[in-house]
């Protein structure tokens, strides 16, 4: 089995979209950690946050990361907060390469302006919250990433660049 390709980055950077495209291009299995949790719990991420609170979600997220600590040729889309926890990075790095989908703050704010699903963004001062979270996370994303790809391009272009940079082309 070859190493997993683990996509990380801020909400709205395109992790799920790029992972799905990559999976199609490489015939590798695709796993989205949020969708995996939703499928297992039969609840939306928003409902998990609302009913049980964020720490419970983070524990679920960590449990899922643990399932991918081995090389299994998978394409894995994380959630925006996943790799900000060292325990998750440890598990995910054991099984593969971490790729940061990099996008400037202003573009993320634009992409997330009308989001209705992400529980952390359902606040009146959304742009400020995004900025604060982004500033608290960007250095972590950069330090855990084995490879960084500019996510501000077309889906196929990003996917191809990622394949070249990770050597899975
Ligand atoms: C989160 C990002 C979300 C989801 C949850 C928490 C975060 O995933 O895991 O709402 O902490 O940034 P996306 O990055 O796929 O939106």
Backbone and ligand atoms as CSV (ligand in chain L), in Angstrom:
chain,resi,resn,atom,element,x,y,z
A,1,UNK,N,N,0.840,-1.203,0.000
A,1,UNK,CA,C,0.000,0.000,0.000
A,1,UNK,C,C,0.877,1.256,0.000
A,2,UNK,N,N,0.421,2.255,-0.729
A,2,UNK,CA,C,1.193,3.501,-0.765
A,2,UNK,C,C,0.650,4.491,0.258
A,3,UNK,N,N,1.417,5.551,0.483
A,3,UNK,CA,C,1.020,6.493,1.532
A,3,UNK,C,C,-0.294,7.220,1.195
A,4,UNK,N,N,-1.013,7.571,2.256
A,4,UNK,CA,C,-2.235,8.352,2.079
A,4,UNK,C,C,-1.852,9.784,1.728
A,5,UNK,N,N,-2.771,10.467,1.051
A,5,UNK,CA,C,-2.598,11.891,0.798
A,5,UNK,C,C,-3.665,12.602,1.628
A,6,UNK,N,N,-3.213,13.395,2.581
A,6,UNK,CA,C,-4.119,14.013,3.554
A,6,UNK,C,C,-4.204,15.514,3.275
A,7,UNK,N,N,-5.389,15.976,2.902
A,7,UNK,CA,C,-5.537,17.393,2.573
A,7,UNK,C,C,-5.945,18.192,3.799
A,8,UNK,N,N,-5.196,19.249,4.079
A,8,UNK,CA,C,-5.562,20.112,5.198
A,8,UNK,C,C,-5.654,21.554,4.724
A,9,UNK,N,N,-6.174,22.404,5.585
A,9,UNK,CA,C,-6.300,23.826,5.266
A,9,UNK,C,C,-7.575,24.381,5.876
A,10,UNK,N,N,-7.714,25.691,5.777
A,10,UNK,CA,C,-8.838,26.367,6.422
A,10,UNK,C,C,-10.166,25.993,5.746
A,11,UNK,N,N,-11.244,26.170,6.494
A,11,UNK,CA,C,-12.585,25.973,5.925
A,11,UNK,C,C,-12.681,26.764,4.616
A,12,UNK,N,N,-13.243,26.141,3.604
A,12,UNK,CA,C,-13.457,26.855,2.344
A,12,UNK,C,C,-12.296,26.797,1.368
A,13,UNK,N,N,-11.197,26.145,1.747
A,13,UNK,CA,C,-10.044,26.119,0.824
A,13,UNK,C,C,-10.224,25.071,-0.273
A,14,UNK,N,N,-11.222,24.189,-0.126
A,14,UNK,CA,C,-11.519,23.226,-1.193
A,14,UNK,C,C,-11.055,21.802,-0.916
A,15,UNK,N,N,-10.866,21.470,0.341
A,15,UNK,CA,C,-10.340,20.131,0.685
A,15,UNK,C,C,-11.193,19.002,0.111
A,16,UNK,N,N,-12.501,19.086,0.334
A,16,UNK,CA,C,-13.388,18.007,-0.113
A,16,UNK,C,C,-13.439,17.943,-1.640
A,17,UNK,N,N,-13.581,19.088,-2.279
A,17,UNK,CA,C,-13.678,19.149,-3.740
A,17,UNK,C,C,-12.413,18.608,-4.393
A,18,UNK,N,N,-11.267,19.046,-3.900
A,18,UNK,CA,C,-10.003,18.611,-4.496
A,18,UNK,C,C,-9.766,17.127,-4.210
A,19,UNK,N,N,-10.102,16.700,-3.003
A,19,UNK,CA,C,-9.892,15.291,-2.653
A,19,UNK,C,C,-10.734,14.388,-3.557
A,20,UNK,N,N,-11.965,14.810,-3.818
A,20,UNK,CA,C,-12.849,13.998,-4.664
A,20,UNK,C,C,-12.287,13.916,-6.087
A,21,UNK,N,N,-11.820,15.054,-6.600
A,21,UNK,CA,C,-11.256,15.079,-7.954
A,21,UNK,C,C,-9.993,14.216,-8.028
A,22,UNK,N,N,-9.176,14.331,-7.008
A,22,UNK,CA,C,-7.929,13.574,-6.932
A,22,UNK,C,C,-8.207,12.081,-6.909
A,23,UNK,N,N,-9.241,11.732,-6.181
A,23,UNK,CA,C,-9.612,10.327,-6.072
A,23,UNK,C,C,-10.032,9.789,-7.440
A,24,UNK,N,N,-10.760,10.611,-8.184
A,24,UNK,CA,C,-11.193,10.202,-9.518
A,24,UNK,C,C,-9.993,10.057,-10.462
A,25,UNK,N,N,-9.064,10.999,-10.334
A,25,UNK,CA,C,-7.902,10.989,-11.235
A,25,UNK,C,C,-6.925,9.860,-10.931
A,26,UNK,N,N,-6.888,9.429,-9.674
A,26,UNK,CA,C,-5.870,8.440,-9.274
A,26,UNK,C,C,-6.451,7.065,-8.966
A,27,UNK,N,N,-7.782,6.947,-9.013
A,27,UNK,CA,C,-8.478,5.701,-8.654
A,27,UNK,C,C,-8.196,5.289,-7.202
A,28,UNK,N,N,-7.855,6.261,-6.370
A,28,UNK,CA,C,-7.657,5.947,-4.953
A,28,UNK,C,C,-8.957,6.228,-4.198
A,29,UNK,N,N,-9.165,5.532,-3.102
A,29,UNK,CA,C,-10.358,5.765,-2.289
A,29,UNK,C,C,-10.304,7.135,-1.626
A,30,UNK,N,N,-11.477,7.732,-1.497
A,30,UNK,CA,C,-11.595,9.069,-0.909
A,30,UNK,C,C,-12.371,8.993,0.402
A,31,UNK,N,N,-11.802,9.600,1.429
A,31,UNK,CA,C,-12.509,9.684,2.718
A,31,UNK,C,C,-12.543,11.140,3.161
A,32,UNK,N,N,-13.724,11.598,3.547
A,32,UNK,CA,C,-13.852,12.941,4.101
A,32,UNK,C,C,-14.180,12.746,5.584
A,33,UNK,N,N,-13.328,13.260,6.446
A,33,UNK,CA,C,-13.482,12.962,7.874
A,33,UNK,C,C,-14.839,13.454,8.414
A,34,UNK,N,N,-15.263,14.653,8.026
A,34,UNK,CA,C,-16.564,15.160,8.492
A,34,UNK,C,C,-17.711,14.261,8.017
A,35,UNK,N,N,-17.628,13.873,6.740
A,35,UNK,CA,C,-18.710,13.034,6.191
A,35,UNK,C,C,-18.702,11.654,6.846
A,36,UNK,N,N,-17.536,11.167,7.141
A,36,UNK,CA,C,-17.403,9.872,7.829
A,36,UNK,C,C,-18.103,9.934,9.192
A,37,UNK,N,N,-17.847,11.019,9.917
A,37,UNK,CA,C,-18.478,11.189,11.237
A,37,UNK,C,C,-19.995,11.321,11.085
A,38,UNK,N,N,-20.409,12.090,10.081
A,38,UNK,CA,C,-21.851,12.295,9.864
A,38,UNK,C,C,-22.538,10.970,9.531
A,39,UNK,N,N,-21.849,10.179,8.737
A,39,UNK,CA,C,-22.404,8.894,8.348
A,39,UNK,C,C,-22.517,7.969,9.572
A,40,UNK,N,N,-21.465,7.953,10.365
A,40,UNK,CA,C,-21.453,7.060,11.527
A,40,UNK,C,C,-22.476,7.458,12.584
A,41,UNK,N,N,-22.620,8.773,12.802
A,41,UNK,CA,C,-23.500,9.247,13.880
A,41,UNK,C,C,-24.915,9.519,13.378
A,42,UNK,N,N,-25.050,9.565,12.044
A,42,UNK,CA,C,-26.319,9.963,11.422
A,42,UNK,C,C,-26.752,11.360,11.906
A,43,UNK,N,N,-25.754,12.185,12.142
A,43,UNK,CA,C,-26.029,13.567,12.555
A,43,UNK,C,C,-25.146,14.502,11.743
A,44,UNK,N,N,-25.600,15.750,11.575
A,44,UNK,CA,C,-24.750,16.728,10.895
A,44,UNK,C,C,-23.695,17.226,11.882
A,45,UNK,N,N,-22.602,17.762,11.331
A,45,UNK,CA,C,-21.557,18.321,12.206
A,45,UNK,C,C,-22.165,19.438,13.057
A,46,UNK,N,N,-23.027,20.242,12.449
A,46,UNK,CA,C,-23.682,21.329,13.198
A,46,UNK,C,C,-24.459,20.801,14.387
A,47,UNK,N,N,-25.206,19.719,14.169
A,47,UNK,CA,C,-25.996,19.152,15.277
A,47,UNK,C,C,-25.096,18.574,16.362
A,48,UNK,N,N,-23.989,17.959,15.937
A,48,UNK,CA,C,-23.063,17.414,16.949
A,48,UNK,C,C,-22.515,18.563,17.808
A,49,UNK,N,N,-22.116,19.651,17.154
A,49,UNK,CA,C,-21.618,20.826,17.902
A,49,UNK,C,C,-22.706,21.365,18.828
A,50,UNK,N,N,-23.912,21.471,18.298
A,50,UNK,CA,C,-25.004,22.118,19.050
A,50,UNK,C,C,-25.452,21.257,20.226
A,51,UNK,N,N,-25.572,19.960,19.989
A,51,UNK,CA,C,-26.139,19.097,21.027
A,51,UNK,C,C,-25.073,18.613,22.017
A,52,UNK,N,N,-23.923,18.200,21.500
A,52,UNK,CA,C,-22.898,17.613,22.393
A,52,UNK,C,C,-21.729,18.552,22.673
A,53,UNK,N,N,-21.544,19.564,21.827
A,53,UNK,CA,C,-20.437,20.497,22.027
A,53,UNK,C,C,-19.213,20.127,21.194
A,54,UNK,N,N,-18.356,21.120,20.986
A,54,UNK,CA,C,-17.184,20.921,20.130
A,54,UNK,C,C,-16.221,19.840,20.649
A,55,UNK,N,N,-15.946,19.775,21.965
A,55,UNK,CA,C,-14.986,18.750,22.426
A,55,UNK,C,C,-15.404,17.323,22.054
A,56,UNK,N,N,-16.694,17.047,22.065
A,56,UNK,CA,C,-17.161,15.704,21.686
A,56,UNK,C,C,-16.871,15.470,20.204
A,57,UNK,N,N,-17.125,16.502,19.388
A,57,UNK,CA,C,-16.806,16.385,17.959
A,57,UNK,C,C,-15.308,16.137,17.771
A,58,UNK,N,N,-14.479,16.861,18.530
A,58,UNK,CA,C,-13.023,16.707,18.374
A,58,UNK,C,C,-12.580,15.292,18.744
A,59,UNK,N,N,-13.228,14.698,19.718
A,59,UNK,CA,C,-12.881,13.316,20.070
A,59,UNK,C,C,-13.272,12.348,18.956
A,60,UNK,N,N,-14.433,12.595,18.362
A,60,UNK,CA,C,-14.869,11.745,17.232
A,60,UNK,C,C,-13.869,11.882,16.089
A,61,UNK,N,N,-13.489,13.119,15.834
A,61,UNK,CA,C,-12.547,13.423,14.745
A,61,UNK,C,C,-11.227,12.683,15.005
A,62,UNK,N,N,-10.787,12.706,16.234
A,62,UNK,CA,C,-9.524,12.042,16.565
A,62,UNK,C,C,-9.632,10.523,16.375
A,63,UNK,N,N,-10.766,9.998,16.755
A,63,UNK,CA,C,-10.974,8.551,16.590
A,63,UNK,C,C,-10.873,8.167,15.101
A,64,UNK,N,N,-11.462,8.994,14.257
A,64,UNK,CA,C,-11.407,8.712,12.818
A,64,UNK,C,C,-9.960,8.823,12.316
A,65,UNK,N,N,-9.233,9.831,12.768
A,65,UNK,CA,C,-7.826,9.976,12.348
A,65,UNK,C,C,-7.048,8.705,12.683
A,66,UNK,N,N,-7.360,8.135,13.819
A,66,UNK,CA,C,-6.668,6.918,14.252
A,66,UNK,C,C,-6.856,5.757,13.282
A,67,UNK,N,N,-7.982,5.768,12.580
A,67,UNK,CA,C,-8.243,4.684,11.625
A,67,UNK,C,C,-7.350,4.801,10.394
A,68,UNK,N,N,-6.761,5.989,10.211
A,68,UNK,CA,C,-5.942,6.212,9.012
A,68,UNK,C,C,-4.481,6.440,9.354
A,69,UNK,N,N,-4.032,5.731,10.375
A,69,UNK,CA,C,-2.631,5.882,10.765
A,69,UNK,C,C,-1.715,4.922,9.988
A,70,UNK,N,N,-2.310,4.182,9.059
A,70,UNK,CA,C,-1.506,3.253,8.262
A,70,UNK,C,C,-1.570,3.634,6.792
A,71,UNK,N,N,-0.506,3.339,6.079
A,71,UNK,CA,C,-0.475,3.599,4.639
A,71,UNK,C,C,-1.541,2.741,3.966
A,72,UNK,N,N,-2.444,3.371,3.240
A,72,UNK,CA,C,-3.513,2.611,2.618
A,72,UNK,C,C,-3.925,3.202,1.276
A,73,UNK,N,N,-3.039,4.025,0.689
A,73,UNK,CA,C,-3.281,4.642,-0.627
A,73,UNK,C,C,-4.572,5.447,-0.690
A,74,UNK,N,N,-4.974,6.053,0.419
A,74,UNK,CA,C,-6.243,6.791,0.417
A,74,UNK,C,C,-6.026,8.288,0.235
A,75,UNK,N,N,-7.072,8.939,-0.251
A,75,UNK,CA,C,-7.108,10.397,-0.299
A,75,UNK,C,C,-8.019,10.830,0.848
A,76,UNK,N,N,-7.500,11.607,1.770
A,76,UNK,CA,C,-8.272,11.956,2.973
A,76,UNK,C,C,-8.456,13.470,3.065
A,77,UNK,N,N,-9.709,13.905,3.143
A,77,UNK,CA,C,-9.992,15.325,3.373
A,77,UNK,C,C,-10.235,15.512,4.864
A,78,UNK,N,N,-9.453,16.370,5.500
A,78,UNK,CA,C,-9.662,16.646,6.922
A,78,UNK,C,C,-10.669,17.779,7.062
A,79,UNK,N,N,-11.050,18.108,8.294
A,79,UNK,CA,C,-11.808,19.324,8.567
A,79,UNK,C,C,-10.796,20.430,8.858
A,80,UNK,N,N,-11.270,21.669,8.847
A,80,UNK,CA,C,-10.343,22.790,9.034
A,80,UNK,C,C,-9.605,22.783,10.364
A,81,UNK,N,N,-10.181,22.105,11.360
A,81,UNK,CA,C,-9.532,22.109,12.676
A,81,UNK,C,C,-8.695,20.864,12.946
A,82,UNK,N,N,-8.830,19.859,12.094
A,82,UNK,CA,C,-8.242,18.537,12.385
A,82,UNK,C,C,-6.754,18.593,12.722
A,83,UNK,N,N,-5.968,19.208,11.838
A,83,UNK,CA,C,-4.513,19.145,12.050
A,83,UNK,C,C,-4.004,20.189,13.046
A,84,UNK,N,N,-4.930,20.944,13.647
A,84,UNK,CA,C,-4.486,21.854,14.709
A,84,UNK,C,C,-4.306,21.086,16.013
A,85,UNK,N,N,-4.648,19.800,16.002
A,85,UNK,CA,C,-4.443,18.939,17.175
A,85,UNK,C,C,-3.278,18.003,16.876
A,86,UNK,N,N,-2.270,18.089,17.724
A,86,UNK,CA,C,-1.049,17.317,17.491
A,86,UNK,C,C,-1.322,15.819,17.421
A,87,UNK,N,N,-2.247,15.363,18.255
A,87,UNK,CA,C,-2.548,13.921,18.282
A,87,UNK,C,C,-3.066,13.453,16.912
A,88,UNK,N,N,-3.798,14.336,16.224
A,88,UNK,CA,C,-4.305,13.962,14.895
A,88,UNK,C,C,-3.179,13.969,13.859
A,89,UNK,N,N,-2.306,14.961,13.978
A,89,UNK,CA,C,-1.183,15.068,13.038
A,89,UNK,C,C,-0.317,13.818,13.152
A,90,UNK,N,N,-0.084,13.408,14.379
A,90,UNK,CA,C,0.747,12.232,14.616
A,90,UNK,C,C,0.171,11.009,13.890
A,91,UNK,N,N,-1.129,10.814,14.053
A,91,UNK,CA,C,-1.781,9.657,13.426
A,91,UNK,C,C,-1.743,9.777,11.901
A,92,UNK,N,N,-2.117,10.948,11.390
A,92,UNK,CA,C,-2.240,11.107,9.938
A,92,UNK,C,C,-0.886,11.053,9.243
A,93,UNK,N,N,0.141,11.616,9.897
A,93,UNK,CA,C,1.476,11.600,9.299
A,93,UNK,C,C,2.061,10.188,9.257
A,94,UNK,N,N,1.660,9.371,10.211
A,94,UNK,CA,C,2.157,7.996,10.237
A,94,UNK,C,C,1.723,7.259,8.964
A,95,UNK,N,N,0.542,7.659,8.432
A,95,UNK,CA,C,0.015,6.954,7.261
A,95,UNK,C,C,0.279,7.631,5.939
A,96,UNK,N,N,0.807,8.863,5.968
A,96,UNK,CA,C,0.981,9.507,4.671
A,96,UNK,C,C,1.518,10.915,4.706
A,97,UNK,N,N,1.269,11.611,3.606
A,97,UNK,CA,C,1.766,12.975,3.438
A,97,UNK,C,C,0.645,13.967,3.720
A,98,UNK,N,N,0.988,15.061,4.386
A,98,UNK,CA,C,-0.011,16.104,4.618
A,98,UNK,C,C,0.202,17.228,3.605
A,99,UNK,N,N,-0.878,17.577,2.932
A,99,UNK,CA,C,-0.823,18.621,1.903
A,99,UNK,C,C,-1.687,19.799,2.326
A,100,UNK,N,N,-1.099,20.981,2.343
A,100,UNK,CA,C,-1.861,22.191,2.676
A,100,UNK,C,C,-2.407,22.825,1.403
A,101,UNK,N,N,-3.721,23.035,1.398
A,101,UNK,CA,C,-4.337,23.804,0.308
A,101,UNK,C,C,-4.380,25.248,0.774
A,102,UNK,N,N,-3.513,26.045,0.203
A,102,UNK,CA,C,-3.274,27.388,0.708
A,102,UNK,C,C,-4.098,28.425,-0.053
A,103,UNK,N,N,-4.769,29.286,0.703
A,103,UNK,CA,C,-5.580,30.341,0.097
A,103,UNK,C,C,-5.511,31.556,1.028
A,104,UNK,N,N,-5.345,32.763,0.462
A,104,UNK,CA,C,-5.253,33.943,1.332
A,104,UNK,C,C,-6.556,34.190,2.097
A,105,UNK,N,N,-6.398,34.819,3.244
A,105,UNK,CA,C,-7.538,35.104,4.126
A,105,UNK,C,C,-8.709,35.757,3.381
A,106,UNK,N,N,-8.427,36.763,2.567
A,106,UNK,CA,C,-9.516,37.502,1.905
A,106,UNK,C,C,-10.331,36.582,0.995
A,107,UNK,N,N,-9.653,35.667,0.323
A,107,UNK,CA,C,-10.385,34.742,-0.555
A,107,UNK,C,C,-11.216,33.754,0.244
A,108,UNK,N,N,-10.695,33.356,1.392
A,108,UNK,CA,C,-11.474,32.451,2.249
A,108,UNK,C,C,-12.715,33.181,2.750
A,109,UNK,N,N,-12.540,34.428,3.151
A,109,UNK,CA,C,-13.691,35.206,3.634
A,109,UNK,C,C,-14.747,35.328,2.542
A,110,UNK,N,N,-14.309,35.537,1.312
A,110,UNK,CA,C,-15.267,35.620,0.194
A,110,UNK,C,C,-16.006,34.301,0.012
A,111,UNK,N,N,-15.243,33.216,0.002
A,111,UNK,CA,C,-15.854,31.899,-0.231
A,111,UNK,C,C,-16.813,31.505,0.885
A,112,UNK,N,N,-16.539,32.009,2.093
A,112,UNK,CA,C,-17.340,31.570,3.250
A,112,UNK,C,C,-18.460,32.552,3.599
A,113,UNK,N,N,-18.575,33.607,2.803
A,113,UNK,CA,C,-19.501,34.690,3.155
A,113,UNK,C,C,-20.941,34.225,3.353
A,114,UNK,N,N,-21.379,33.268,2.535
A,114,UNK,CA,C,-22.793,32.865,2.611
A,114,UNK,C,C,-22.980,31.466,3.182
A,115,UNK,N,N,-21.940,30.954,3.847
A,115,UNK,CA,C,-22.019,29.592,4.389
A,115,UNK,C,C,-23.108,29.480,5.463
A,116,UNK,N,N,-23.862,28.386,5.384
A,116,UNK,CA,C,-24.923,28.195,6.382
A,116,UNK,C,C,-24.703,26.937,7.204
A,117,UNK,N,N,-23.667,26.187,6.869
A,117,UNK,CA,C,-23.495,24.871,7.500
A,117,UNK,C,C,-22.438,24.810,8.587
A,118,UNK,N,N,-21.404,25.600,8.455
A,118,UNK,CA,C,-20.277,25.447,9.380
A,118,UNK,C,C,-20.595,26.096,10.722
A,119,UNK,N,N,-20.648,25.268,11.778
A,119,UNK,CA,C,-21.117,25.784,13.072
A,119,UNK,C,C,-20.269,26.935,13.618
A,120,UNK,N,N,-18.971,26.933,13.340
A,120,UNK,CA,C,-18.114,27.979,13.914
A,120,UNK,C,C,-18.343,29.342,13.253
A,121,UNK,N,N,-19.038,29.319,12.107
A,121,UNK,CA,C,-19.194,30.577,11.360
A,121,UNK,C,C,-20.591,31.182,11.443
A,122,UNK,N,N,-21.459,30.555,12.208
A,122,UNK,CA,C,-22.827,31.096,12.309
A,122,UNK,C,C,-22.866,32.176,13.389
A,123,UNK,N,N,-22.138,33.250,13.134
A,123,UNK,CA,C,-22.004,34.359,14.089
A,123,UNK,C,C,-22.177,35.665,13.321
A,124,UNK,N,N,-22.612,36.733,14.004
A,124,UNK,CA,C,-22.830,37.993,13.286
A,124,UNK,C,C,-21.534,38.603,12.741
A,125,UNK,N,N,-20.439,38.470,13.488
A,125,UNK,CA,C,-19.164,39.059,13.042
A,125,UNK,C,C,-18.284,38.011,12.353
A,126,UNK,N,N,-18.860,37.402,11.325
A,126,UNK,CA,C,-18.206,36.263,10.678
A,126,UNK,C,C,-16.783,36.572,10.195
A,127,UNK,N,N,-16.616,37.704,9.519
A,127,UNK,CA,C,-15.288,37.985,8.957
A,127,UNK,C,C,-14.221,38.108,10.033
A,128,UNK,N,N,-14.606,38.682,11.171
A,128,UNK,CA,C,-13.640,38.801,12.281
A,128,UNK,C,C,-13.281,37.428,12.834
A,129,UNK,N,N,-14.303,36.581,12.974
A,129,UNK,CA,C,-14.068,35.227,13.503
A,129,UNK,C,C,-13.162,34.443,12.557
A,130,UNK,N,N,-13.435,34.580,11.251
A,130,UNK,CA,C,-12.591,33.890,10.272
A,130,UNK,C,C,-11.146,34.378,10.401
A,131,UNK,N,N,-10.990,35.701,10.514
A,131,UNK,CA,C,-9.632,36.268,10.596
A,131,UNK,C,C,-8.900,35.760,11.841
A,132,UNK,N,N,-9.602,35.775,12.962
A,132,UNK,CA,C,-8.965,35.312,14.213
A,132,UNK,C,C,-8.558,33.842,14.112
A,133,UNK,N,N,-9.501,33.035,13.635
A,133,UNK,CA,C,-9.214,31.596,13.520
A,133,UNK,C,C,-8.066,31.356,12.539
A,134,UNK,N,N,-8.126,32.070,11.420
A,134,UNK,CA,C,-7.090,31.920,10.391
A,134,UNK,C,C,-5.724,32.258,10.983
A,135,UNK,N,N,-5.656,33.397,11.681
A,135,UNK,CA,C,-4.372,33.813,12.257
A,135,UNK,C,C,-3.867,32.834,13.307
A,136,UNK,N,N,-4.800,32.207,14.009
A,136,UNK,CA,C,-4.356,31.265,15.046
A,136,UNK,C,C,-3.953,29.908,14.447
A,137,UNK,N,N,-4.328,29.679,13.175
A,137,UNK,CA,C,-4.076,28.355,12.603
A,137,UNK,C,C,-3.021,28.308,11.498
A,138,UNK,N,N,-2.828,29.419,10.810
A,138,UNK,CA,C,-2.030,29.349,9.580
A,138,UNK,C,C,-0.615,28.819,9.809
A,139,UNK,N,N,0.001,29.220,10.922
A,139,UNK,CA,C,1.371,28.738,11.179
A,139,UNK,C,C,1.370,27.237,11.453
A,140,UNK,N,N,0.314,26.766,12.079
A,140,UNK,CA,C,0.229,25.322,12.349
A,140,UNK,C,C,0.096,24.575,11.030
A,141,UNK,N,N,-0.822,25.039,10.167
A,141,UNK,CA,C,-0.992,24.375,8.858
A,141,UNK,C,C,0.361,24.303,8.144
A,142,UNK,N,N,1.061,25.450,8.131
A,142,UNK,CA,C,2.335,25.493,7.384
A,142,UNK,C,C,3.368,24.558,7.988
A,143,UNK,N,N,3.355,24.456,9.321
A,143,UNK,CA,C,4.405,23.634,9.932
A,143,UNK,C,C,4.120,22.132,9.814
A,144,UNK,N,N,2.854,21.752,9.713
A,144,UNK,CA,C,2.575,20.309,9.623
A,144,UNK,C,C,2.605,19.804,8.173
A,145,UNK,N,N,2.512,20.744,7.219
A,145,UNK,CA,C,2.386,20.318,5.815
A,145,UNK,C,C,3.713,19.821,5.243
A,146,UNK,N,N,3.664,18.693,4.573
A,146,UNK,CA,C,4.830,18.190,3.843
A,146,UNK,C,C,4.913,18.879,2.488
A,147,UNK,N,N,3.752,19.253,1.965
A,147,UNK,CA,C,3.650,19.870,0.647
A,147,UNK,C,C,2.579,20.952,0.728
A,148,UNK,N,N,2.817,22.076,0.038
A,148,UNK,CA,C,1.804,23.142,-0.005
A,148,UNK,C,C,1.443,23.426,-1.461
A,149,UNK,N,N,0.145,23.568,-1.692
A,149,UNK,CA,C,-0.331,23.848,-3.051
A,149,UNK,C,C,-1.210,25.096,-3.002
A,150,UNK,N,N,-1.028,25.971,-3.980
A,150,UNK,CA,C,-1.875,27.157,-4.083
A,150,UNK,C,C,-3.274,26.724,-4.529
A,151,UNK,N,N,-4.261,26.940,-3.658
A,151,UNK,CA,C,-5.611,26.443,-3.932
A,151,UNK,C,C,-6.468,27.442,-4.709
A,152,UNK,N,N,-5.905,28.565,-5.071
A,152,UNK,CA,C,-6.688,29.603,-5.749
A,152,UNK,C,C,-6.709,29.447,-7.262
A,153,UNK,N,N,-6.718,28.230,-7.744
A,153,UNK,CA,C,-6.731,27.974,-9.191
A,153,UNK,C,C,-7.849,26.976,-9.495
A,154,UNK,N,N,-8.021,26.642,-10.758
A,154,UNK,CA,C,-9.078,25.695,-11.121
A,154,UNK,C,C,-8.844,24.335,-10.469
A,155,UNK,N,N,-9.937,23.580,-10.298
A,155,UNK,CA,C,-9.866,22.301,-9.582
A,155,UNK,C,C,-8.852,21.339,-10.213
A,156,UNK,N,N,-8.904,21.211,-11.542
A,156,UNK,CA,C,-7.987,20.264,-12.188
A,156,UNK,C,C,-6.544,20.715,-12.068
A,157,UNK,N,N,-6.349,22.020,-12.145
A,157,UNK,CA,C,-4.995,22.559,-12.039
A,157,UNK,C,C,-4.434,22.270,-10.647
A,158,UNK,N,N,-5.245,22.519,-9.631
A,158,UNK,CA,C,-4.811,22.264,-8.238
A,158,UNK,C,C,-4.516,20.776,-8.055
A,159,UNK,N,N,-5.415,19.939,-8.560
A,159,UNK,CA,C,-5.242,18.488,-8.407
A,159,UNK,C,C,-3.953,18.018,-9.085
A,160,UNK,N,N,-3.703,18.549,-10.302
A,160,UNK,CA,C,-2.494,18.128,-11.027
A,160,UNK,C,C,-1.223,18.598,-10.344
A,161,UNK,N,N,-1.261,19.850,-9.857
A,161,UNK,CA,C,-0.092,20.382,-9.157
A,161,UNK,C,C,0.195,19.536,-7.907
A,162,UNK,N,N,-0.877,19.201,-7.221
A,162,UNK,CA,C,-0.746,18.369,-6.018
A,162,UNK,C,C,-0.150,16.996,-6.363
A,163,UNK,N,N,-0.618,16.428,-7.456
A,163,UNK,CA,C,-0.099,15.113,-7.866
A,163,UNK,C,C,1.379,15.195,-8.204
A,164,UNK,N,N,1.760,16.284,-8.866
A,164,UNK,CA,C,3.176,16.447,-9.224
A,164,UNK,C,C,4.011,16.611,-7.965
A,165,UNK,N,N,3.557,17.510,-7.081
A,165,UNK,CA,C,4.359,17.818,-5.895
A,165,UNK,C,C,4.475,16.659,-4.914
A,166,UNK,N,N,3.459,15.800,-4.889
A,166,UNK,CA,C,3.521,14.667,-3.959
A,166,UNK,C,C,4.138,13.430,-4.614
A,167,UNK,N,N,4.265,13.507,-5.926
A,167,UNK,CA,C,4.851,12.367,-6.628
A,167,UNK,C,C,3.865,11.239,-6.905
A,168,UNK,N,N,2.561,11.527,-6.797
A,168,UNK,CA,C,1.597,10.437,-7.075
A,168,UNK,C,C,1.127,10.461,-8.525
A,169,UNK,N,N,1.688,11.380,-9.313
A,169,UNK,CA,C,1.303,11.481,-10.725
A,169,UNK,C,C,1.787,10.262,-11.509
L,1,LIG,C1,C,-14.051,23.007,11.339
L,1,LIG,C2,C,-14.146,22.810,9.991
L,1,LIG,C3,C,-15.186,21.981,9.381
L,1,LIG,C4,C,-15.728,20.957,10.371
L,1,LIG,C5,C,-16.134,21.635,11.642
L,1,LIG,C6,C,-14.988,22.369,12.312
L,1,LIG,C7,C,-12.955,23.860,11.863
L,1,LIG,O1,O,-14.679,21.318,8.220
L,1,LIG,O2,O,-14.770,19.970,10.639
L,1,LIG,O3,O,-17.169,22.519,11.338
L,1,LIG,O4,O,-12.663,23.804,13.073
L,1,LIG,O5,O,-12.351,24.602,11.051
L,1,LIG,P1,P,-14.401,22.081,6.814
L,1,LIG,O6,O,-13.029,22.656,6.885
L,1,LIG,O7,O,-14.492,20.969,5.819
L,1,LIG,O8,O,-15.454,23.089,6.647
